[in-house]
Amino acid sequence: MDSRKIILLVGALFVAAITAFMARSLIAGSSAPIASAQSPVPTVETGPEVLVATKALPVGTILDATSFKFQPWPKELVENAYYLKKDGFDPKTLQGTVVRSVITAGQPLTQGAIVKPGDRGFLAAALTPGMRAVTFPIRNENSVAGFVFPGDHVDLMLSQTVPGGGDGPPLKVAETIMKNLRVLATDQRTTTDVDDQGKTVVRAISMVTIEATPAIAEKISVARTLGDLSLVLRPLADSASELDQAIADGSVKVPDGKDPAAEKAMLAAADSQPVAGKSTFATGADVSRFQRRTVPGKAEATGPAAAAATAGTSGYPGGVPANAGPVVRIVRGSNVTEVPLGRGGKK
């Protein structure tokens, strides 16, 4: 083989090697295309705006400004019973109304699911199942100066004077007899009045209607005859200690922890559960050293009047002497006779 052929063969091999190297580099440098899923574009509702619930509204809920809002709704799903913004509906007119049937969060409010003040069955719809409505008089100075409104939760305090049977000043005592009572109405109002500027109007009240169990309603009826009743306003959120107490005594059932909705229902039940029978109290001595801590004892009667009062009721004229010893009391119908056994047990 001549030298020319050898040079051409070497050159061809060199060119082939360079071409193969470049092709390999191009293949290795290019990445495989990655398939990416495009996120769906959210559908924007363009239908009319209807009034929907912003949270779950169980039966008996008194609606306020945070209970609903306007939201676009598919045009083909709009019903005649919905409240439409295009019709000029004012949501403020629903404040103070009561939910008659359960409304879930995001569900449109319907005219049939709402009961307005003055409508038949309004107060019955406002009651939680198993509860009762009880009304009692209250003085304005005993009701947080009128700063108690429908929907608030209050404690009920009884103040009374216990004279006892002896001399001296009577016992002054105040006792919290009920806790966590929901206010349904003040006087004849079931809503909070506002002025032209949207500010709450505070009014003097003389009657209050609260939600209570049948047993608590009976106790309130008795408490009215014992002394003065006062309302003590509670905070919007209950303390953790009262929730622990409700769980401990079984009045609130604890879910298994797997269902957030069940936990919310448990907290709602604890917030709305009225409590009675676990009262706290303060006597006059807790406020002033010059007041009593206990009920005055009954003084023993002495003198001729006491002797005359006991004459003829025993075997001793004028009553039983202090040193008479044991006495047997014999009852025959309405007659009571005391027979002495003699001092020191002598028969």
C-alpha positions as CSV (number, residue, x, y, z in Angstrom):
1,M,0.0,0.0,0.0
2,D,1.4,3.4,-1.0
3,S,1.8,6.2,1.4
4,R,-1.0,8.3,-0.1
5,K,-3.6,5.7,0.7
6,I,-2.3,5.4,4.2
7,I,-2.5,9.1,4.8
8,L,-6.1,9.2,3.4
9,L,-7.1,6.3,5.6
10,V,-5.6,7.9,8.7
11,G,-7.4,11.2,7.9
12,A,-10.7,9.5,7.4
13,L,-10.4,7.7,10.8
14,F,-9.5,11.0,12.5
15,V,-12.5,12.8,11.0
16,A,-14.7,9.9,12.0
17,A,-13.4,10.0,15.6
18,I,-14.0,13.8,15.8
19,T,-17.5,13.4,14.4
20,A,-18.4,10.6,16.9
21,F,-17.0,12.6,19.8
22,M,-19.1,15.7,18.9
23,A,-22.2,13.6,18.4
24,R,-21.8,12.0,21.8
25,S,-21.3,15.4,23.4
26,L,-24.5,16.7,21.9
27,I,-26.5,13.7,23.0
28,A,-25.2,13.8,26.5
29,G,-25.7,17.6,26.9
30,S,-29.3,17.6,25.9
31,S,-31.8,16.7,28.7
32,A,-34.9,14.7,28.1
33,P,-38.1,16.8,28.0
34,I,-40.0,16.8,31.3
35,A,-43.8,16.6,31.2
36,S,-45.3,19.1,33.5
37,A,-49.0,19.1,34.5
38,Q,-50.6,22.5,34.1
39,S,-52.5,23.6,37.2
40,P,-56.2,24.1,36.3
41,V,-57.3,27.7,36.1
42,P,-59.8,28.4,38.8
43,T,-63.3,29.0,37.5
44,V,-64.5,32.5,38.4
45,E,-68.2,32.6,38.9
46,T,-69.8,35.4,37.0
47,G,-73.4,34.8,38.2
48,P,-75.4,37.1,40.5
49,E,-74.2,37.6,44.1
50,V,-76.2,35.8,46.7
51,L,-76.1,35.9,50.5
52,V,-74.2,32.9,51.9
53,A,-73.3,31.7,55.4
54,T,-69.7,32.4,56.4
55,K,-69.8,29.7,59.0
56,A,-72.0,26.8,60.1
57,L,-75.2,28.1,61.5
58,P,-77.1,25.5,63.7
59,V,-80.7,25.8,64.6
60,G,-81.4,28.7,67.0
61,T,-78.4,30.8,66.0
62,I,-79.0,34.6,66.3
63,L,-77.5,36.1,63.1
64,D,-75.1,39.0,63.3
65,A,-72.9,40.9,60.8
66,T,-70.3,38.1,60.8
67,S,-72.7,35.3,59.9
68,F,-73.1,36.0,56.2
69,K,-71.7,37.7,53.1
70,F,-72.4,38.2,49.4
71,Q,-70.8,35.8,47.0
72,P,-71.1,35.1,43.2
73,W,-73.3,32.1,42.4
74,P,-73.9,30.2,39.2
75,K,-76.8,31.7,37.4
76,E,-78.4,28.4,36.6
77,L,-78.4,27.5,40.3
78,V,-80.0,30.6,41.7
79,E,-83.4,30.1,43.4
80,N,-86.1,32.5,44.1
81,A,-85.7,32.1,47.8
82,Y,-82.2,33.4,47.8
83,Y,-81.3,36.9,48.9
84,L,-79.8,38.7,45.9
85,K,-77.5,41.8,45.9
86,K,-78.8,43.0,42.6
87,D,-82.3,43.3,44.1
88,G,-81.0,45.9,46.5
89,F,-81.3,43.6,49.5
90,D,-79.7,45.1,52.7
91,P,-78.1,42.3,54.8
92,K,-78.4,44.5,58.0
93,T,-82.1,43.6,58.0
94,L,-81.2,40.0,58.9
95,Q,-79.2,40.9,62.0
96,G,-81.1,39.6,65.0
97,T,-83.1,37.0,63.1
98,V,-82.9,33.3,64.1
99,V,-82.0,30.2,62.0
100,R,-84.9,27.8,61.8
101,S,-83.1,25.0,59.9
102,V,-79.4,24.1,59.8
103,I,-77.3,26.1,57.3
104,T,-73.8,24.9,56.4
105,A,-70.8,27.2,55.7
106,G,-71.0,28.5,52.2
107,Q,-74.6,27.6,51.7
108,P,-77.0,30.4,50.5
109,L,-79.4,31.7,53.0
110,T,-83.1,31.1,52.1
111,Q,-86.1,33.0,53.3
112,G,-87.7,29.9,54.7
113,A,-84.6,29.1,56.9
114,I,-84.8,32.5,58.8
115,V,-87.3,33.6,61.4
116,K,-87.6,37.3,62.0
117,P,-88.6,39.0,65.3
118,G,-92.4,39.2,65.6
119,D,-92.9,36.2,63.4
120,R,-94.8,33.3,64.9
121,G,-92.5,30.8,66.5
122,F,-89.5,33.2,66.6
123,L,-88.6,32.6,70.3
124,A,-89.2,28.8,69.9
125,A,-86.8,28.8,67.0
126,A,-84.2,30.7,69.0
127,L,-84.1,28.0,71.7
128,T,-81.6,25.2,71.6
129,P,-83.3,21.7,71.6
130,G,-84.0,20.7,75.2
131,M,-83.8,24.3,76.5
132,R,-86.5,26.6,77.8
133,A,-87.0,30.4,77.8
134,V,-87.5,32.1,81.1
135,T,-88.2,35.8,81.8
136,F,-87.6,37.7,85.0
137,P,-87.4,41.3,86.1
138,I,-84.1,43.0,86.5
139,R,-83.1,46.5,87.6
140,N,-80.9,48.5,85.2
141,E,-78.2,49.0,87.8
142,N,-78.1,45.2,88.2
143,S,-77.7,44.5,84.5
144,V,-74.3,46.0,83.7
145,A,-76.0,49.4,83.1
146,G,-77.7,48.2,80.0
147,F,-74.6,46.7,78.3
148,V,-76.2,43.3,78.0
149,F,-77.5,42.5,74.6
150,P,-79.3,39.5,72.9
151,G,-76.8,36.8,72.2
152,D,-74.5,37.6,75.2
153,H,-73.7,35.1,77.9
154,V,-74.1,36.1,81.5
155,D,-73.9,34.7,85.0
156,L,-76.8,35.2,87.4
157,M,-76.0,36.4,91.0
158,L,-78.4,36.5,93.9
159,S,-78.0,39.0,96.7
160,Q,-80.1,38.5,99.8
161,T,-80.4,39.4,103.5
162,V,-80.7,36.5,106.0
163,P,-82.1,37.7,109.3
164,G,-81.8,34.5,111.3
165,G,-83.5,34.2,114.7
166,G,-81.4,36.3,117.1
167,D,-80.4,39.9,117.7
168,G,-77.8,41.8,115.8
169,P,-77.4,42.6,112.1
170,P,-78.6,40.1,109.6
171,L,-76.3,38.2,107.3
172,K,-75.6,39.9,104.0
173,V,-74.6,37.4,101.2
174,A,-74.2,37.4,97.4
175,E,-74.1,34.1,95.5
176,T,-73.4,33.2,91.9
177,I,-76.2,30.7,91.4
178,M,-76.1,30.2,87.5
179,K,-73.4,30.5,85.0
180,N,-73.1,30.8,81.2
181,L,-76.8,31.7,80.5
182,R,-77.5,32.9,76.9
183,V,-79.6,36.1,76.7
184,L,-82.4,35.7,74.2
185,A,-84.0,39.1,74.6
186,T,-83.9,42.3,76.7
187,D,-87.4,43.6,77.3
188,Q,-89.1,43.1,74.0
189,R,-86.0,43.4,71.8
190,T,-84.2,40.5,70.3
191,T,-81.7,42.6,68.3
192,T,-79.1,45.2,69.2
193,D,-80.2,48.7,68.2
194,V,-77.8,50.9,66.3
195,D,-78.0,54.6,65.4
196,D,-77.5,56.3,62.1
197,Q,-73.7,56.1,62.4
198,G,-73.8,52.3,63.1
199,K,-73.0,52.6,66.8
200,T,-74.7,50.4,69.4
201,V,-77.5,52.1,71.3
202,V,-77.4,51.3,75.1
203,R,-80.8,51.3,76.7
204,A,-82.1,50.7,80.2
205,I,-83.8,47.3,80.6
206,S,-86.3,46.0,83.1
207,M,-86.8,42.5,81.8
208,V,-84.5,39.8,80.5
209,T,-85.2,36.5,78.8
210,I,-82.6,33.8,79.0
211,E,-82.2,30.3,77.8
212,A,-82.0,27.6,80.5
213,T,-82.7,24.0,81.2
214,P,-86.0,23.1,82.8
215,A,-84.2,22.6,86.2
216,I,-82.5,25.9,86.0
217,A,-85.7,27.7,85.0
218,E,-87.3,26.3,88.2
219,K,-84.4,27.5,90.3
220,I,-84.6,31.0,88.8
221,S,-88.3,31.1,89.6
222,V,-87.5,30.4,93.3
223,A,-84.5,32.8,93.3
224,R,-86.8,35.7,92.3
225,T,-88.5,35.4,95.7
226,L,-85.3,35.3,97.8
227,G,-83.6,38.6,96.9
228,D,-82.3,40.7,94.1
229,L,-81.0,39.2,90.9
230,S,-78.0,40.7,89.0
231,L,-76.5,39.9,85.6
232,V,-72.7,39.5,85.3
233,L,-71.5,39.7,81.7
234,R,-69.1,36.9,80.6
235,P,-66.3,37.2,78.1
236,L,-66.8,36.1,74.5
237,A,-64.4,33.1,75.1
238,D,-64.8,30.8,78.1
239,S,-61.8,30.0,80.2
240,A,-59.9,26.8,79.8
241,S,-60.7,25.8,83.4
242,E,-64.5,25.7,82.8
243,L,-64.0,23.7,79.7
244,D,-61.9,21.2,81.7
245,Q,-64.6,21.1,84.3
246,A,-67.3,20.4,81.7
247,I,-65.2,17.6,80.3
248,A,-64.6,16.1,83.8
249,D,-68.3,16.0,84.8
250,G,-69.4,14.5,81.5
251,S,-71.5,17.4,80.3
252,V,-69.4,17.7,77.2
253,K,-68.2,14.6,75.3
254,V,-64.7,14.6,74.0
255,P,-64.3,13.3,70.4
256,D,-61.5,10.8,69.4
257,G,-59.4,13.7,67.9
258,K,-59.7,12.5,64.3
259,D,-62.5,14.8,63.3
260,P,-61.9,18.5,63.4
261,A,-65.6,19.2,63.0
262,A,-66.4,17.1,66.1
263,E,-63.9,19.1,68.1
264,K,-65.5,22.4,67.0
265,A,-68.9,21.0,67.9
266,M,-67.5,20.0,71.4
267,L,-66.2,23.6,71.9
268,A,-69.5,25.1,70.8
269,A,-71.4,22.8,73.2
270,A,-69.1,23.9,76.0
271,D,-69.6,27.5,75.2
272,S,-73.4,27.3,75.2
273,Q,-73.8,24.9,78.2
274,P,-75.5,26.6,81.2
275,V,-74.2,25.6,84.6
276,A,-76.0,25.5,87.9
277,G,-75.3,23.9,91.3
278,K,-71.6,24.9,91.5
279,S,-72.1,28.3,93.0
280,T,-69.6,30.6,94.7
281,F,-70.6,33.2,97.4
282,A,-69.3,36.1,99.5
283,T,-70.7,37.2,102.9
284,G,-70.6,40.6,104.5
285,A,-67.6,39.6,106.5
286,D,-65.6,39.1,103.3
287,V,-66.1,42.7,102.5
288,S,-66.1,44.4,105.9
289,R,-64.9,43.3,109.4
290,F,-68.1,44.8,110.9
291,Q,-70.4,42.4,109.0
292,R,-71.4,38.9,109.9
293,R,-70.1,35.7,108.4
294,T,-72.9,33.4,109.6
295,V,-76.6,33.6,110.2
296,P,-77.6,35.0,113.7
297,G,-78.4,32.2,116.1
298,K,-81.8,31.8,117.8
299,A,-81.8,33.4,121.3
300,E,-83.2,31.4,124.2
301,A,-86.4,32.7,125.7
302,T,-86.3,33.7,129.4
303,G,-88.5,35.2,132.0
304,P,-92.2,34.8,132.8
305,A,-93.3,34.9,129.2
306,A,-91.1,31.9,128.4
307,A,-92.4,30.0,131.5
308,A,-96.0,30.7,130.5
309,A,-95.4,29.5,127.0
310,T,-94.2,26.1,128.2
311,A,-96.7,25.7,131.0
312,G,-99.0,22.6,130.7
313,T,-96.7,20.8,128.2
314,S,-94.9,18.7,130.8
315,G,-95.0,17.3,134.3
316,Y,-93.5,20.5,135.7
317,P,-95.5,23.6,136.4
318,G,-94.1,26.4,134.3
319,G,-92.1,24.1,132.1
320,V,-89.1,21.8,132.5
321,P,-86.4,23.1,134.8
322,A,-82.8,23.2,133.5
323,N,-81.8,20.5,136.1
324,A,-84.8,18.2,135.5
325,G,-82.7,15.5,133.8
326,P,-83.9,13.2,131.0
327,V,-87.4,13.9,129.5
328,V,-89.7,11.7,127.4
329,R,-91.9,13.5,124.9
330,I,-95.2,11.7,124.2
331,V,-97.2,12.7,121.2
332,R,-100.9,11.8,121.1
333,G,-102.4,13.3,117.9
334,S,-101.9,17.1,118.2
335,N,-101.1,16.9,122.0
336,V,-97.5,16.8,123.1
337,T,-96.7,15.8,126.7
338,E,-93.2,15.8,128.3
339,V,-92.7,13.3,131.1
340,P,-89.6,13.8,133.3
341,L,-87.6,10.7,134.2
342,G,-85.9,12.4,137.1
343,R,-82.5,14.0,137.5
344,G,-79.6,11.7,136.6
345,G,-81.9,9.2,135.0
346,K,-84.1,8.4,138.0
347,K,-87.3,6.7,137.0
